């Protein structure tokens, strides 16, 4: 099953950080945080705390 939607990229707060909000056709939304290192964008999962991810 495929649900249509769109991805909206917010202006980066700094050159190496960005947020992408995924908006799905069923009105649900998910925000992803991205970091940039050496010209490559990476998806940041969790907050880096192994005790409380």
Secondary structure, DSSP 8 states (H G I E B T S, - for coil): ----EEEEE---SSTTEEEEEEEETTS-EEEEEEEEETTEEEEE-S-S-SS--
